[in-house]
Amino acid sequence: MWLGPTFLDLLILTSDFCTCGTFVSLALNLTRSKSGAGLSLQSLGTVVGARCLHLLSHFLRLHYIPAILPWLLYASMDVLNAIAGITLLGTFALRFFSTYEREKDDFGIHVFEKLDALPKAGPLRKSPAIAVTFLYMCIVVLALLWYCVRRSSHSFAISYFCCFYEVMGAVALIPQLWMFQKDKRVSPLLANFVVLTAMNRLCTLVFWIAYPRVYVWRYPDNRGIQMASEMLNLLILSDFLFYWVRSKMRGDTEIILGEPDV
C-alpha cells in the first residue's frame, strides 16, 4: 500500500528538483556566456517571487504533506529554491545587468504606448519597471477572476493568496517566451528554463490525475480546476517545447524557433 503514496510524494519532490534545475541552468548560462543576453528580468523576477511566496504555504498549512517521505525534505527544497532564486537574481542585477537586453524585454510596454501613457522621453520610457507594472497589473486582475472560479473553504485573504501565487506562476514565463520570439535562437541552457518548468507542471498534473487512484476515498477540492490550470500552463509553453523537440531531433546546437535560415 506504500507504492501509491510514495509515487505521489516523489512527484511533488521531482517538481521541486525541476525548479532547482531551472536556477542551476540559468546560473550556468550566465557564467559560461558571461552575459545576461536573452534572459528576461521580468520572468526571472516573477519566478523568484513565486518561490518566495511558496515558502509561506508551509506557515499557512497549505503545502502538501507527504505520506511516506520526510516533510523536512520538502521544506528544505523550498528554502533552497528560494535562496537559489534570490542569489541568482542578485547576481544578475549586480554583475550582468550591463549585458541585459532591456529593449527586448518589453512585454507589456506596447499597451502603454497604445494608451499614450509613457513618458515622452527619459529612462522610464523603456524601463523594465514599466513593463513589469503591466505584468503585475494582469496578475492582480487575473488572480481576482481566478478566485471567482477556484472554490475554497479558506478566508478571502488566504484564497486570494493562493490565486495570486498560481497566476504568478502561470504568466511568469510569458515575457521570456516573448524575448525568445524576437531572437529566434535560444541557447540550450536558457531553453532549460522553459523545459524544466514544463516538467515541473507535468509532475503536478500527473499528481492530480493519480491522487484519487491512490486515495480512493478522497477527492480533494478543486482537483478539476487544478488539472485545468496545469494543462493551461503546459499549453502556454507548448509552442516553445515543439521547437525544442524539433531542434533536438535535428541535432541543432541551438533551439531554433520558426523555420531555420537556409
N, C-alpha and C positions, 0 to 999 in steps of 0.2 A: 504493500500500500504506500510505500515511501517513494516509489518511482515518479508518480504524478506530481506530488508536491515538490519534489526535488527538481523536476523539469520546469515547473513554474518559477521556482527560486532562481534557477540558472538563467532563465530568460531575462528576468529583471537585472540580474547581475551582469549578464552579457551586454545588455543595453547600456549599463554604466561603463563597462570597459570600452564600448564603441565611442562613447562620449569622450572618455580619456584619450582614446586613439586620435580623435579629431584634433585635440590640443597638441598631442605629440607630433602629428603630421604637419600641422601649421608651424610648430616650432622648428622642425627640421627644414621646412621650406624657407623660413626666414634665415636660418643660419647658413644653409647651403647656397642660397641665391644672394645672401647679404642685401636683400631688398624686400620691401613690402609691396612691390608692384603686384597688381592683380587681386589683392586681398581687400575685401570690403570692411572698412572700420564700422559701418553700420551693423553688418551681420555679426562681426566678431563681438562688438559691444553688447548686442542683444542676446547672443548665445551665452556670454559670460554672465550677463544679468539674470538670465533664466536659471542658470546653475546656482547662482547665489540665492535666488528666491526658492529654489528647490530645497535648500537646506532648512527653510522654515517649515517644510512639511513634516519634519521629524518632531518639531516642538508643538505643532498643531495636531499631531497624531493623524496625519493624512497619508503618511508614507506606507507603502506596502510592508507588511510584517511577514518575514519569511517563516515557513513552517519547519524547514529542516536545517538550512544553513544559518550560521550565527548572524544576528542582527547587526553586530558591530562591524561586520564586513561591509554591509551596505552603507552604514553611516560613515565609515572610513573612506569608501569610494566617493561618496558625495562631497566630503570635506576635501579630498584630494582633487576632485574635478574643479571645485570652486577655487581652490588655491592655484591650480594649474592655469585656469582661465584668467584669473586676476593677474598672475605673473606674466602670462603671455600678452595680455592687453597692455600692461605696464611696459613691458619690453618693446612692444611695437610703438608705443607712444614716445618712449624715451630714446630709442636707438634707431628706429626705422621710419619715423614719421616724415623725414625729409624725402623718402622714396615713395610715400603714399600717393596714389593716383586719385586725388580728390576730384578731379574733373570727370572721372569715370564713375565714381561712387556717388552718383547724383539721383538715385531713385527717389522720386517724390518732389524734387525741385521743379520739375516741369509743371506740376499742379500749381505751385505758387507763381510760376511765370504766366500761366494761363490766366490766373486771377489778378495779375499785375500787383502781387503782394510782396515782391522782392525789393530790396534797396536798389536804387538806380546805379550805385557804384559802391566800392569798398569791399573789404574782405568778406563781409557777410553774404554778399550776393551769391557766391558759390561755396559757402561754408558747409562743412559736414553737419554743423549744428542745425542748419535749416532743413537739410534732408532728413535727419533723424527726428526732427519735430513732426514732420508729416507721418513718419513710420509709427511713432508712439501715439499720435492722434488716432490713427487707424486702429492700433491695438486697444486703446481705451474704448472706442466705439464698438469694435467687433467683440470685445470681451463682454460688454453690456448686452449685445444681441445674443451672444453665446449663453449668457446667464439666463436669458428668457427661454432657451431651449433645454439647457442642461438641468435636470432635476437634482435637488439636493436637500438633505434634511438639516444642513448647517445654516448658520446665520448668513445674512446678506454679505457681510464683510468677508467671511471665510469662503463663501461660494464664489464671490466676485474675485477673490484672490486666486482661486483655482482656475477660473475662466481666464483671468489676465495671464496667468502663467502658461496655460495651454495655447492661447492665441499668440503669445510671445514666441513660443517655440515653433508654432506653425508658420509664422511670417518671417522668422529670423533670417532665413537664407535667401529670401526674395531679392534683397539688394545685391547679394553675392552672385546670384544667377543673372541678375541684370548686368553686372560687370562682365561676367563670362560671355554674354551675348555680344558685348562690344569688342572683346578681344578675339573671340572665335577660337583661340588656342589656350589650353589650360595645362599647367604642369601636373604631373601625376600626384605629387604631394598635396598640391592645392585642391585637386579633384577629390582627394580622400576626405576633405572637409564635408563634401556633399555625400559621398558614398557611405562613409561611416555613420553619418546622420541618418541616412536611409536605412541602414542596418539596425540602428537603434529603434527606428519607427517600426521596422518589420518585427523585431523581437517583441515589442509592446503589443502589436497587432496579434501575433501568434498567442501571446499570453491571454488576451481577452477571448480569443477563439477557443483556447483549450481549457479555460477556467471552469466552465460548467461540466466539462467532461472529466475533470479531476475531482471536483467537489459537486457531486451530482445533486445534492440537496440544497445547494446555494446558488443564488442568481444575483450577482451584485447589481446595485442601481447604476443606471447609465451605461451598462455594458454595450448596448447597441450604439449609443451616442459616441462612446469612446472608440469603438471599432470604426465608425464612420469618420471620426476625427483623424485617426491614424491613416485610413485609406486616402483621405483628402491630403494629408501631409505627404504621402508617397506619390500621389498624383502630381503635386506641385513639383516634386523632384524628378518625375518620370522622364521628362524631355531630356534633361542632362544625363540621366542614367542610361538612356538609349544610346546617346553618343559616346558615353564612357565604354559601354559594352562593345559598340562597333569599333572604336579605336583600339581596344584591347584585342579584338579578334583580328584586326588588320595588322597588328604589331606596330602601331604608331607610337612614337616616343612621347607624343603629347596627346591630349584629348582634343580632337578637332570637332568643333560644332558646325553644323551645316555641311555642305559639300566641300571636300578638300580642294585646295588650289591645284590646278593642273600644271 
